[in-house]
Amino acid sequence: MAFDFKKEYKELYMPKCKPEVVTVPKANYIAVRGKGDPNQEGGAYQQAISVLYAIAYTLKMSYKTDYKIEGFYEYVVPPLEGFWWQDDVHGVDYSNKDTFNWISVIRLPEFVKQEDFQWAVKTASNKKKIDCSVAEFMTIEEGLCVQMMHLGEFDNEPVTVAAMDAYLVDNGYENDFSDERLHHEIYLSDARKVAPEKWKTVIRHPIRKL
């Protein structure tokens, strides 16, 4: 059976609908940076998603090609994730999505090395006829965080974030945002197939102990 990150690391991908503290270990990702409204049809965000999945599936199916990755095992492509921020904005201004900065990512299995990533970028670019060179091999260690499952539309996230903030106050923590530690979302639903009120999104924030 193919390795499934969501099932093997439930504490990272399937939190409850109430806040909880978690320590997130270092992991490698395919990453594309950008700016702008993620809902813009054919915009930078949607183009970035196409690049991420092109590389992710090239690596997943590499065992059927002449290119062999050392230590390879079959796996399910992990869910899409995103790190988000707005310059000079405290919190999130959902009414001004054009000002969103984002780093969209898909987690990589541990056996994928830099040279394997570069092979996948070149192969996906040639096969899909899109420029995948904008993608980066990124290592992220989030460390101490608070997270919670958010149900419903993205514009309703402030309710979930408020519950997380209240939990921090009650348990001796505070948010610890910085240029390196950002608002993080993990998308567990296919927005094209699932009604917005049933969307499942993990919301994760960096924190520190008081």
PAKOLDREN-220916 format. One line per 10 residues: for each residue x negated, z, y negated of N, C-alpha, C, O. Coordinates in steps of 0.001 Angstrom, whole numbers, plus 524288, in hexadecimal, padded with zeros to 5 digits. Example, Ala and Ser with C-alpha at 12.3 -4.5 7.8 and 13.67 -1.06 7.14 Angstrom:
# residues 2
7CC7A:81E78:8163A:7CFF4:81E78:81194:7CC70:81E78:80CE4:7C864:82111:80CF7  7CDCE:81BA8:808CA:7CA9A:81BE4:80424:7CD9C:81EBE:7FFE2:7CB9F:81F67:7FB8E
# end
This chain:
# residues 210
7FCB6:80000:804B6:80000:80000:80000:7FC95:80000:7FB1A:7F8A7:802C3:7FADB  7FE17:7FCEB:7F742:7FAFD:7FC6D:7F283:7FAF1:80191:7EF6F:7FEE3:8044C:7EF17  7F672:802CA:7ED3E:7F5CC:80785:7EA16:7F923:80705:7E529:7F8E6:8030D:7E274  7FC38:80B01:7E402:7FFAB:80AFD:7DF6D:7FE4B:80FA1:7DBFA:7FF1D:81420:7DD77  7FC30:80E83:7D758:7FA81:812AB:7D3CD:7FEFE:81657:7D26C:7FE33:81B11:7D204  803A7:8143D:7D1B3:80822:8177F:7D029:80962:81B82:7D45B:80AFE:81FE0:7D324  808A8:81A0D:7D94F:809D2:81DA5:7DD98:80545:8215B:7DEBB:80612:825EA:7E008  80088:81F5A:7DE3B:7FBEB:8228E:7DF69:7FAA8:82673:7DB17:7F86A:82A95:7DC1B  7FC18:82522:7D643:7FB0D:82890:7D1CA:8002B:829B7:7CEEC:800CA:82885:7CA4E  803C6:82C12:7D1CE:808F3:82D18:7CF9C:808B3:8307C:7CABB:80BE8:82FEB:7C732
804DB:83408:7CA89:8047B:8378E:7C60D:8033D:8349D:7C0FF:8043E:83697:7BCBB  80111:82FE9:7C179:7FFB5:82CC7:7BCE2:803DA:828BC:7BB89:80458:82730:7B702  806D0:82707:7BF67:80A75:822B9:7BE8D:81037:8242F:7BF15:8139A:8213D:7BD5D  8115C:828A0:7C167:816D1:82A01:7C254:81800:82F9C:7C097:819BC:832C9:7C3C1  81715:830DB:7BB92:81839:83624:7B9B4:81E16:83717:7B96C:82139:83375:7B9B3  81F78:83C05:7B8DF:82503:83D73:7B864:826F1:83C53:7B2D5:823E2:83B00:7AF5E  82BFF:83CE0:7B217:82E54:83C21:7ACE7:82DF6:8411F:7A9BA:83194:84285:7A6E2  82997:843C4:7AA3E:82853:8484D:7A707:8226F:8486C:7A65D:81F9D:8467D:7A9BE  82081:84AA4:7A21B:81AE5:84A6A:7A0FD:817A0:84D52:7A50C:81948:8514C:7A72F  812FF:84B45:7A60F:80F45:84DDD:7A988:809C4:84C69:7A7D3:808DB:84831:7A5B3
8061E:84FF7:7A8C9:800A4:84F1C:7A769:7FDD0:84CD1:7AC1F:7FEA3:84E7C:7B08E  7FA74:848F4:7AB14:7F78D:84661:7AF40:7F219:84519:7AD42:7F163:8440F:7A89E  7EE4B:8452B:7B0B2:7E906:84365:7AF61:7E83C:83E09:7B1D9:7E862:83D76:7B69F  7E766:83A23:7AE8A:7E71E:834B7:7B054:7E162:83330:7B103:7DE65:8335D:7AD3F  7DFCF:831B2:7B5BA:7DA4C:8305E:7B6AF:7D8C9:82B0B:7B484:7DC1B:827FB:7B2E0  7D3C9:82A09:7B48B:7D1B2:8250B:7B2B7:7D390:820A2:7B647:7D3D7:82141:7BB0A  7D4D8:81C2E:7B3E7:7D675:81798:7B6E4:7D501:812B1:7B3DC:7D437:812D8:7AF1E  7D4AA:80E54:7B6AF:7D370:8094D:7B446:7D862:8060D:7B3B9:7DBFA:80666:7B6E6  7D879:802E1:7AF9A:7DD1E:7FFCB:7AE5E:7DBA3:7FA52:7AC90:7D766:7F96F:7AA78  7DF47:7F6A6:7AD6F:7DF45:7F1BA:7AA87:7E1F3:7F2FE:7A560:7E620:7F55F:7A564
7DFA9:7F178:7A0F9:7E1D9:7F2F1:79BED:7E1D0:7EE55:79824:7DE1E:7EB41:79807  7E5FB:7EDE8:7950E:7E648:7EA17:790D6:7E82A:7ECEC:78BF3:7EC26:7EF9C:78C0F  7E550:7EC50:787B3:7E6B6:7EECF:782BD:7E9CB:7EB09:77F4C:7E928:7E648:77F9B  7ED28:7ED49:77C02:7F00A:7E9F0:7786A:7F308:7ED05:77460:7F2A0:7F1CD:77413  7F60C:7EA35:77143:7F927:7ECA0:76D2C:7FE24:7E97A:76C6A:7FE25:7E4B2:76CED  80269:7EC3B:76B2E:80744:7E985:769F4:80BD5:7EB55:76D40:80B43:7EE9A:770BB  8105B:7E927:76C17:81543:7EA82:76EA3:8152B:7E8BF:77459:814A1:7E415:77563  815AE:7EC67:77819:81587:7EAE3:77D9E:81A3C:7E79F:77F41:81A1E:7E518:78358  81E5D:7E7A5:77C1A:8231D:7E4C2:77D75:82319:7DF25:77B7D:826B8:7DC30:77C9F  81F1C:7DDA4:77894:81EEA:7D858:77672:81E6C:7D45E:77AD7:81AC4:7D499:77DF4
82212:7D0C3:77B12:8221D:7CCCB:77F29:81D35:7C96C:77ECC:81C37:7C6ED:77ACF  81A2D:7C964:78300:81563:7C659:78319:8110C:7C878:77FB2:80D31:7C5C6:77EB5  811A4:7CD54:77DE2:80DD5:7CFBD:77A6A:808FB:7D1A7:77D3D:80858:7D0D1:781EE  8058E:7D43E:77A4B:80084:7D5FB:77C64:8012A:7D9AE:780FE:7FE2E:7D970:784C1  8051E:7DD2A:780B3:805CE:7E0F9:784ED:80754:7DE3A:789FF:8051F:7DF54:78E1F  80B10:7DAAF:789AE:80CCD:7D7F4:78E62:80877:7D47D:79098:8080D:7D3DE:79558  8054C:7D248:78D3F:800CF:7CF42:78F18:7FCE0:7D2C7:791E0:7FA94:7D148:795D4  7FC23:7D77F:78FBC:7F886:7DB3C:7922A:7FA5E:7DCC0:797A0:7F738:7DD3B:79B3B  7FF75:7DD81:79835:80197:7DEF6:79D55:8008E:7DAA5:7A14B:7FF41:7DBB9:7A5CC  80124:7D5C2:79F9F:8001B:7D155:7A31B:7FA6F:7D161:7A4F8:7F959:7D052:7A988
7F6D8:7D29B:7A16D:7F14B:7D2E0:7A2CE:7F048:7D747:7A6AA:7ED89:7D68A:7AA8B  7F27B:7DBD7:7A59E:7F1B7:7E05A:7A911:7F370:7DF2A:7AEA6:7F095:7E035:7B260  7F814:7DD00:7AF31:7FA1E:7DBFB:7B469:7F738:7D788:7B71C:7F693:7D798:7BBE0  7F57D:7D3B2:7B41C:7F279:7CF72:7B66D:7ED7C:7D189:7B8F1:7EC1D:7CFFE:7BD49  7EACB:7D507:7B638:7E5F9:7D756:7B851:7E734:7DB13:7BCCA:7E48F:7DB0C:7C0CD  7EB3B:7DE49:7BC14:7EC9E:7E228:7C00B:7EDE3:7DF8B:7C543:7EC28:7E15E:7C95C  7F0DB:7DB5B:7C524:7F25C:7D8CD:7CA09:7EDFD:7D56F:7CC43:7EDD0:7D484:7D0FA  7EA80:7D39A:7C8F2:7E5E4:7D0E2:7CAEA:7E28C:7D49F:7CE1C:7E095:7D332:7D242  7E1E5:7D96F:7CC2B:7DEE5:7DD5E:7CF11:7E1C6:7DF03:7D404:7DF5C:7DF92:7D823  7E6CE:7DFC7:7D3A9:7E9EB:7E17A:7D834:7E994:7DD85:7DCB0:7E949:7DEFA:7E142
7E99E:7D87C:7DB46:7E9A5:7D463:7DF40:7E434:7D23D:7E067:7E3B0:7CE3E:7E306  7E02E:7D4D7:7DE7B:7DAD8:7D2E0:7DF16:7D940:7D263:7E4CF:7D5FF:7CF1E:7E62B  7DB8D:7D5A4:7E824:7DA04:7D599:7EDA8:7DB90:7D07C:7F059:7D9C0:7CF5D:7F4A9  7DEE4:7CD68:7EDD4:7E075:7C85D:7F00A:7DD12:7C3DA:7EE00:7DE0E:7BF4A:7EF2B  7D915:7C53A:7EAF2:7D586:7C149:7E8D3:7D01D:7C1EB:7EB3D:7CF3E:7C546:7EE92  7CC85:7BE9F:7E97B:7C71B:7BF04:7EB54:7C434:7C389:7E8CA:7BFF8:7C501:7EA88  7C684:7C5C7:7E49B:7C3F3:7CA19:7E1E3:7C57C:7CF3E:7E488:7CA1A:7D085:7E4EB  7C1A7:7D21C:7E64D:7C2B2:7D701:7E911:7C0E2:7DBA9:7E5C9:7BC6D:7DBCF:7E3FB  7C45A:7DF6A:7E50C:7C321:7E426:7E215:7C1B3:7E87A:7E5E6:7C4AE:7E9B0:7E979  7BD2C:7EAC7:7E51F:7BB5C:7EEF4:7E89C:7BF20:7F394:7E86D:7C08E:7F565:7E435
7C0B3:7F575:7ECF4:7C426:7F9F8:7ED48:7C9DF:7F8B4:7EC77:7CD17:7FC41:7EC13  7CB37:7F3AD:7EC33:7D0A2:7F21B:7EB0B:7D476:7F436:7EF1E:7D354:7F449:7F3CA  7D90B:7F5EC:7ED38:7DD7E:7F717:7F09D:7E265:7F50C:7EDE0:7E28E:7F4A5:7E916  7E64D:7F3CA:7F0EA:7EB1C:7F1AC:7EE9E:7EDFD:7F5FB:7EBA3:7EE2A:7FA7C:7ED50  7F03C:7F479:7E733:7F2BF:7F852:7E3CC:7F72A:7F5C7:7E0B7:7F76E:7F101:7E02F  7FA95:7F911:7DEB8:7FEC3:7F764:7DB45:7FCA9:7F794:7D5AF:7FA55:7FB7C:7D41E  7FD73:7F369:7D2AF:7FBAD:7F372:7CD3D:7FE50:7F7F6:7CA5F:8031B:7F858:7CA65  7FB3F:7FB66:7C7E5:7FD7E:7FFEE:7C527:800EA:7FE3B:7C090:800A1:7F9BF:7BEDA  80422:801CA:7BE93:807A9:80064:7BA4A:804C6:7FF4E:7B52F:8005F:80110:7B45D  8075D:7FC64:7B1D2:80569:7FB66:7AC95:80565:80084:7A97D:808F2:803B8:7A9FD
80153:80138:7A648:800F4:805D2:7A2F1:7FF7C:8041E:79D68:7FDC1:7FFB6:79C8E  80032:807A7:799B3:7FECA:80657:79461:7FD46:80B18:7912D:7FFB1:80F3A:79198  7F93E:80A79:78DF6:7F7B8:80E69:78A1B:7F94E:80C55:784C1:7F838:807D5:78374  7FBE6:80FA8:781A4:7FE5A:80DE1:77CCC:7FCEF:8116B:7782E:7FC5D:81628:778C5  7FC60:80EFE:7738F:7FBBB:8120A:76EC4:7FCF9:80E97:76A17:7FD05:809CC:76A7A  7FDFB:8111D:765AD:7FEC3:80E6E:760AD:7FB1C:810E8:75CAF:7FAAE:815AF:75C5C  7F88B:80DAB:759B5:7F4E1:80FA1:755C9:7F7CB:812C6:751A0:7FBCC:8110F:74F97  7F5BB:81763:75067:7F7D4:81AAA:74C2E:7FD7D:81C4B:74D08:80055:81D47:74948  7FF24:81C95:751FF:80473:81E5C:7533D:80415:82318:756D1:8018C:822E9:75AE6  806A6:82759:7553E:806EA:82BFC:7588F:80B9E:82B62:75C26:8100B:82AE5:75A57
80A9F:82B6B:76146:80EDF:82A5D:764E8:80F7B:8247F:76596:80BA0:8219F:765BC  8145C:822BB:76600:81569:81D30:766D0:819D7:81B6F:76345:81DE6:81DFE:762F6  8190B:81711:7609A:81D24:814BE:75D54:81F5E:81007:7603B:81D49:80BB5:75FDF  823AA:810E8:76324:825E2:80CBD:7665F:82894:8088E:76311:829D2:8045A:7650C  82979:809A7:75E1E:82BFC:805CE:75AB6:82822:801BB:758B4:829AE:7FDF4:75629  82318:80281:759D9:81F14:7FEFB:757D2:81B5B:7FD75:75C3B:816BB:7FEC4:75C23  81D71:7FAB2:7600B:81A74:7F96F:764C8:815FC:7F59E:763BF:81258:7F540:766DE  8163E:7F2CA:75F64:81202:7EF1E:75E29:80CD0:7F1E5:75D54:808AF:7EF76:75DBC  80CF9:7F6FB:75C2A:8082D:7F9E9:75B0F:805DD:7FC80:75FEE:801F5:7FF47:75F91  80841:7FB9A:7647A:8062F:7FDE5:76948:800D2:7FBA5:76A97:8000F:7F6E6:76A82
7FD1E:7FF19:76BCA:7F846:7FDA8:76E72:7F8EB:7FF2B:7742A:7FB5A:80323:7755C  7F6C5:7FC0A:777AF:7F76C:7FD55:77D32:7F2C0:7FB8C:78076:7F001:7F7CE:77F35  7F207:7FE6A:784AA:7EE71:7FCC9:788CC:7F1AB:7FCC5:78DC3:7F315:800E7:78FC4  7F2D4:7F828:78FBF:7F5E3:7F7AE:79489:7F225:7F78F:7992B:7EE20:7F4EE:79902  7F380:7FA6E:79D4B:7EFDF:7FAF6:7A1B1:7F2BD:7FACB:7A6EA:7F762:7FBFF:7A743  7EFD9:7F945:7AAF5:7F17A:7F9DE:7B065:7ECE4:7FC4A:7B347:7E878:7FA6F:7B2E1  7EDF5:80063:7B626:7E9C8:80334:7B8E8:7E751:7FFCA:7BD24:7E9E8:7FC8E:7BF95  7E248:8009D:7BDEA:7DF57:7FDE5:7C1F5:7DE0A:80191:7C67C:7DCFE:8062B:7C593  7DE14:7FFAE:7CB44:7DC19:802DA:7CF9E:7D658:8041D:7CEC6:7D390:80142:7CC15  7D49A:80863:7D116:7CF42:80A33:7D03A:7CB2C:8063C:7D1FB:7C6D6:8062A:7CFE7
7CC84:802E6:7D5D2:7C893:7FF5B:7D7EE:7C778:7FAB3:7D460:7C3A4:7F7EC:7D53F  7CAB7:7F9C0:7D05F:7C9D5:7F553:7CCD8:7C583:7F6B2:7C8F8:7C60A:7FA57:7C5E0  7C158:7F3CE:7C92C:7BCED:7F49E:7C5AB:7BD05:7F08F:7C139:7C026:7ECE8:7C140  7B97E:7F152:7BD69:7B948:7EDDA:7B8DF:7B8B5:7E821:7BA82:7BB43:7E4B3:7B84E  7B556:7E719:7BE64:7B47A:7E1A9:7BFF4:7B959:7DF52:7C292:7BA66:7DAA7:7C210  7BC46:7E296:7C557:7C12A:7E0C4:7C7B4:7C52D:7DF83:7C379:7C812:7DBB1:7C3D4  7C543:7E2C8:7BF87:7C8D4:7E1F7:7BB1D:7C79A:7DCC5:7B86B:7CB21:7D9B5:7B747  7C29B:7DBCE:7B76B:7C111:7D700:7B4C4:7C27D:7D230:7B806:7C41E:7CE30:7B5E7  7C1DE:7D29A:7BD28:7C383:7CE53:7C09E:7C958:7CD5A:7C00E:7CB07:7C8DC:7BFC4  7CC72:7D187:7BFE5:7D218:7D105:7BF86:7D3C2:7CEAF:7BA4D:7D765:7CB8B:7BA18
7D11F:7D034:7B618:7D250:7CE03:7B0E7:7D17B:7C817:7B0EA:7D4C8:7C520:7AF0E  7CD11:7C672:7B305:7CBD7:7C0D6:7B32C:7CF9A:7BDED:7B6C1:7D181:7B9B9:7B566  7D0A9:7C020:7BB42:7D419:7BD9D:7BF16:7D9A9:7BD36:7BD0D:7DC2A:7B923:7BD8F  7DB98:7C172:7BABE:7E0F1:7C172:7B8B2:7E180:7BDA4:7B426:7E57C:7BAFE:7B3AC  7DD8E:7BD5D:7B0D6:7DDAE:7B9B4:7AC6A:7DE32:7B415:7AE52:7E140:7B105:7AC37  7DB2B:7B2C9:7B255:7DB40:7AD70:7B466:7E058:7AC41:7B73D:7E280:7A7FB:7B6C3  7E239:7B010:7BA2F:7E6E4:7AF28:7BD5F:7EBE6:7AF29:7BA22:7EF56:7ABE6:7BAF0  7EC49:7B2D6:7B67B:7F115:7B363:7B36D:7F101:7B041:7AE58:7F4F3:7AFDC:7AB9F  7EC6B:7AE07:7AD1B:7EBD6:7AAF9:7A84E:7ED0A:7AE38:7A366:7EF5B:7AC48:79FA9  7EB6A:7B32C:7A381:7EBD4:7B68D:79EEC:7E682:7B929:79E14:7E36D:7B9B8:7A1BA
7E57F:7BABB:79945:7E07B:7BD23:797FC:7E0A6:7C2EF:7994A:7E2F1:7C60F:79670  7DE32:7C44E:79D9E:7DE1E:7C9CA:79F45:7D94E:7CCB3:79D4E:7D88F:7D146:79E94  7D60D:7CA17:79A3A:7D137:7CC8B:7985F:7D23A:7D0F5:79478:7CEAE:7D3F4:7933A  7D719:7D15E:79284:7D862:7D5A5:78EEB:7D8AB:7DAE3:791BD:7D8B6:7DEFB:78F37  7D8DD:7DAD0:796E3:7D95C:7DFA8:799EA:7D428:7E284:79A4E:7CFFF:7E01B:79A64  7D478:7E7AF:79A8A:7CFDE:7EB06:79B0C:7D037:7EE3B:7A00E:7D476:7EF84:7A1E8  7CBAB:7EF7B:7A22F:7CB35:7F34E:7A66C:7CA78:7F897:7A3C2:7C64C:7F9A5:7A19E  7CE71:7FBE3:7A3DD:7CE69:800B2:7A0C0:7CEB9:80589:7A442:7D1EE:805CF:7A7D5  7CB58:80951:7A32C:7CB7E:80E55:7A5E4:7CDCF:8126F:7A23F:7CC02:81319:79DD6  7D1CE:8152E:7A41D:7D48C:81911:7A0F1:7D4D5:81E35:7A3FB:7D63D:81E47:7A894
7D37C:8227B:7A15E:7D424:827B2:7A39F:7D793:82AD3:79FE0:7D5B5:82CCC:79BE8  7DC8D:82B42:7A126:7E044:82DB8:79D95:7DFBA:833A7:79D67:7E09A:8360B:79952  7DE4F:83603:7A1BF:7DDB0:83BAC:7A1CE:7E2D9:83E92:7A181:7E6B4:83D01:7A3E9  7E2E2:842D4:79E85:7E771:84644:79E41:7EBD8:843B7:79B18:7EB0F:84227:7969D  7F07C:84351:79D7C:7F4EB:840BB:79B00:7FA00:84383:79C54:7FA4E:84684:7A012  7FDF8:84270:79930:8034E:843DC:79A7D:80638:83EC3:79B7C:80564:83AE8:798BD  8099E:83EBE:79F68:80C7D:839FB:7A091:81209:83B4D:7A24E:81348:83FBF:7A3A6  8154F:83740:7A237:81AD0:837F3:7A38A:81D2C:83298:7A48D:81B9A:82EBD:7A226  820F5:8325B:7A81C:823C0:82D83:7A905:827D9:82CC3:7A4C5:82B07:8303A:7A3C5  827BC:8282F:7A247:82BAA:826CC:79E63:82F75:822F0:7A0D6:82DD4:81F03:7A315
83478:82409:7A069:83880:82090:7A26E:83B3F:81DDE:79DE3:83CFD:82070:79A38  83BA1:818A9:79E23:83E7B:815DC:79A15:83B07:81287:796AA:83685:81175:797F3  83D3B:810E4:79243:83A95:80D44:78EC4:835E6:80FC6:78C0F:835AF:81485:78B51  8322C:80C78:78A9D:82D69:80E5D:78817:82E8F:810E1:782CB:82BF5:814A2:78149  8326D:80ED8:77FF9:8339B:810F0:77ACD:835B0:81688:77B07:835F8:8192B:77705  83725:8185A:77FB2:83904:81DBA:78050:834AC:8217E:781F1:835B0:8260F:78311  82FE0:81F92:78210:82B85:822E4:783B9:82AC0:827D0:78068:828EF:82BBF:7827E  82C0F:827C9:77B4C:82B33:82C88:7783B:82DC4:83169:77A8A:82BC6:835BB:779D3  83219:830CC:77D43:834B2:83553:77FB8:8312A:8379F:783F2:83086:83C5F:7844D  82EE4:83434:78722:82B5B:835F2:78B4B:82667:83850:78900:82486:83C55:78ADC
82451:835D9:78501:81F8D:837D7:7827A:8208B:83D39:78019:81D27:840A0:7804C  82530:83DFF:77DD9:8267E:8431B:77B93:8269C:8474E:77FC6:824F7:84BB9:77ED5  8288B:845F6:7846A:8289A:849B7:788C5:82309:84B07:78A78:821DF:84F86:78BB7  81F9F:84721:78A85:81A27:84809:78BE0:81783:84B7B:787D8:81495:84F08:7893B  81886:84A78:782DF:8162A:84D97:77EAC:817F4:85347:77EEC:814D9:856DC:77E1E  81CFB:85412:7800C:81F10:85962:78078:81C81:85C44:78507:81B54:860EA:784A4  81BAA:8597E:7894F:8191D:85BC9:78DE5:81398:85D91:78C83:811E7:861C1:78E2A  810CE:85A6C:78982:80B7A:85BD3:787F6:80B6D:860E3:784D0:80833:86454:785C2  80EFB:86151:7811B:80F52:865FC:77DD0:81054:86AD2:78129:80E05:86EF3:7804B  813CD:86A3F:784FC:81552:86EB2:78847:81115:87050:78C24:81124:874B1:78E21
80D5C:86CBF:78D38:8098B:86DCB:79157:803E2:86DD6:78F74:80045:86D94:7929D  80319:86E2B:78A46:7FDDE:86EF1:78838:7FA73:86A25:7880E:7F5B0:86A87:78899  7FCD9:86590:7874D:7F9DE:860B6:786C7:7FB32:85E2D:7818D:7FED9:85FC5:77EDC  7F824:85A31:7802E:7F97E:856E3:77BC1:7F7C7:85150:77CDC:7F448:85062:78007  7FA45:84D9F:77A39:7F8BB:8482D:77AD4:7F323:84766:778ED:7F154:84A25:7756B  7F06C:843A1:77B46:7EAEA:842B8:77A06:7E9E6:83CD8:77967:7E67C:83A9E:77BF5  7ECF6:83A6A:775ED:7EC4F:834CF:77501:7E74B:833B7:77201:7E59C:836D0:76EBC  7E4EE:82F33:77335:7E04A:82D6D:77065:7DFE8:82787:77130:7E35E:82520:77381  7DBAA:8253D:76F40:7DAEA:81F9F:77005:7DA4E:81E44:775CC:7DB5F:819DC:77767  7D897:8220D:778E1:7D7C9:8211F:77E7D:7DC41:8234C:781D2:7DCE9:821B4:7864F
7DF4B:826E3:77FAD:7E379:82967:782BA:7E8B2:827FC:7802B:7E9D6:82997:77BC8  7EBD3:824F1:78307:7F047:8224E:780A9:7F55D:82346:7839A:7F55C:8250A:78814  7F9AD:82215:78100:7FEDC:821F9:78382:7FEA5:81E03:787FA:7FCFC:81990:7873B  80053:81FA8:78C9A:7FFAE:81C81:79156:804F0:81BEA:79403:807D1:81FB7:794A5  8062D:81722:79593:80B04:81611:79868:809C9:81320:79D72:80660:80FBD:79D8F  80C9E:8147B:7A19F:80C2F:811BF:7A6A7:8119C:80FC0:7A803:8155B:812C0:7A847  811FC:80A9E:7A8DE:81716:8081F:7A982:8185B:80764:7AF47:815EB:8043F:7B1FA  81C2C:80A52:7B11A:81D90:80A42:7B6A7:82224:806A4:7B7D3:82378:805D2:7BC60  8248D:8047D:7B3CA:8290C:80105:7B487:827C8:7FB8A:7B28B:824CA:7FAE0:7AED6  82A1A:7F7A7:7B50F:829B8:7F24B:7B338:82E27:7F16D:7AF53:832B5:7F0FD:7B0CC
82CB8:7F131:7AA55:830AC:7F0D6:7A636:83403:7EBEE:7A6A9:83846:7EBAD:7A473  83217:7E80B:7A983:8350E:7E331:7AA27:8396B:7E3CF:7AE32:83D20:7E0BE:7AE48  838F6:7E7CA:7B189:83C9F:7E850:7B5E3:83FD6:7ED57:7B5C7:843C0:7EDCB:7B888  83E2D:7F117:7B29A:840B5:7F63F:7B289:8434C:7F718:7AD3F:84111:7F5C8:7A932  84801:7F94A:7AD49:84AC8:7FA62:7A866:847B3:7FE49:7A529:84573:801ED:7A75B  84784:7FDA5:79FF2:84452:8010D:79C97:84555:806E1:79D68:841AF:80A00:79D28  84A29:8085F:79E5E:84B50:80DF3:79F00:848F7:81035:7A402:848E7:814F6:7A4B8  8470C:80CD6:7A776:844C2:80E9F:7AC66:83ED7:80DE4:7AC8E:83C5F:80EE3:7B090  83C91:80C28:7A838:836E4:80B7E:7A81F:8342F:810BD:7A8FE:835D7:814BE:7A6E9  82FFF:810AA:7AC1A:82CC2:8154C:7AD07:82759:81468:7AABC:824A6:810B0:7AC26
825CE:817D9:7A733:820BF:8176C:7A499:81E22:81CC2:7A482:82064:8208C:7A297  81968:81D10:7A691:8165B:821E2:7A61C:8140D:8220E:7A099:81178:81E5E:79EEA  814FE:82651:79DD5:8128F:82721:798B8:80E7A:82B69:79952:80F97:82F9F:79B5D  809BA:82A4A:79784:8055E:82DF1:7982F:80278:82E92:7930C:80136:82AB9:79073  80167:83378:79191:7FE95:83498:78CBA:7F9C9:837FA:78DDF:7FA07:83B6F:79134  7F57D:83709:78B2E:7F0D8:83A53:78BBC:7F1B9:83FA5:78921:7F405:83FF9:784EB  7EFE4:843B7:78BA6:7F0B7:848F7:78992:7EBBF:84C37:78A26:7E804:84A9C:78CB8  7EBC7:850D0:787B4:7E7A8:854AB:7887C:7EA12:85A0C:7887C:7EE40:85AE6:78645  7E769:85DA6:78AFA:7E930:86311:78B3B:7E7D0:865CB:78627:7E387:8651B:78416  7EB6E:868DF:78428:7EA6D:86BD7:77F5E:7E6F5:8708C:7807F:7E5B0:87385:77CEF
# end
